[in-house]
Amino acid sequence: MQKIRLLIVDDHAVLRDALRALLTLSEDIEIVGEASDGGEAVEKVKELEPDVVVMDLGMPKMDGLEATRRITRKYPKVKVLALTQHDNKEYILSAIKSGAAGYVPKRALGSELMAAIRAVYQGQSFLYPSAAAALIDDYVHRVEVKDPYDTLTDREREILKLIAEGHTSRKVSEMLFISVKTVQGHRTKIMEKLDIHNRTELIKYAMRKGLVTMDT
């Protein structure tokens, strides 16, 4: 049986000892070394050529995020599994952007950590359920606020289209049976929501959205 060569990185010796004791119980995992900070981890990867690195993110000197970036850039075949006490989307996203193939909180069960190690070794990604939920929530939030156009009311969209077609505020007020002051108020809100500062930009935006054409 080919064993998974594993490097443990954490600045707490007690935790490294606990991880070693736990992971050596698995017949398919071989602990090839340990490191106490990010800089040492990078050197150990070069020296020991592990398959997987279990990486703590919060460490003094060079932290786990920077170490992960360097390792995954210089040694793309090495898989980094982030193991940290932090379980929020900022940490999760930072770890993934740094190149980590998986993310497991320190409160996870030993069996879950072993499953994560095997998964990333096989080229898969592994996200602990709470981490996956945080990422989904972040994605949904980004989708919801991604397009400022979705924040416009039906009336604001109607006025945006008419203004982009070249109608003056007075003409728009006549067409919609509202006051000029009301039209101007809507126009101000439209520009604020879309972060647009003049009529020309407004027309270009409406064209990009397909609200008006060059012939309008």
C-alpha positions, 0 to 999 in steps of 0.5 A, a space after each residue: 500500500 502506498 502511504 500518504 506522505 504527510 507534513 504537519 504544520 502548527 506552532 503549538 507542539 502539543 497540537 502537533 503531538 496530538 495530530 501525530 498520535 491520531 494520524 499514525 493510527 491510520 495505515 495509509 498515512 505516514 507522518 514525514 515531518 513537522 514544522 512550527 511556522 510557515 517559513 519552516 513549512 516551505 523548507 520542509 516541503 522542499 526537503 521532504 516532498 510530502 503529498 499533503 500538508 496539514 497547515 495551521 493558518 494562524 502562526 507567528 512569523 510567516 502565517 499559514 496563508 502565505 506559506 500555502 501560497 508559496 507551497 502551492 505556487 512552487 510545488 503544485 503537486 503538493 496538496 495543502 489542507 487548512 486546519 484552523 480554529 477559525 471557521 468564518 467565511 473570511 478565513 475560508 475564502 482566504 485559504 482557498 484563494 491562497 491555494 488550499 485544497 481543503 478546509 477543516 476546523 480544529 473542532 472536527 472529528 479525527 475521522 473527518 480530518 482523515 477523510 479530508 486528507 485522503 480526499 485532497 490526496 486524491 485530487 479532490 477538494 474538501 470543505 467541512 460542512 460549516 465551511 461549505 455553508 459559509 461559502 454558499 451564503 457568501 455566493 448567494 449574497 454576492 449574486 443578490 447584490 451583484 447587479 445594481 440594476 436589480 435595486 431599481 424600482 419599476 418606476 425607476 427603471 421606467 424613468 431610466 429608459 425614458 431619460 436614456 431615450 432622450 426625453 427631458 424631465 418635463 417630457 417624462 413628467 407629462 408622459 407619466 403624469 407626475 411632477 417634474 420634481 418627482 422625476 428629478 428625484 427619481 433620476 437622482 436616486 437612479 444615479 446614486 444606485 447605479 453610481 452614475 454621475 451624468 446623462 451620458 453615462 446613464 445612456 451608455 448604461 441603458 444601452 449596455 442593459 439593452 434598454 435602448 439602442 443606437 437608433 433610439 
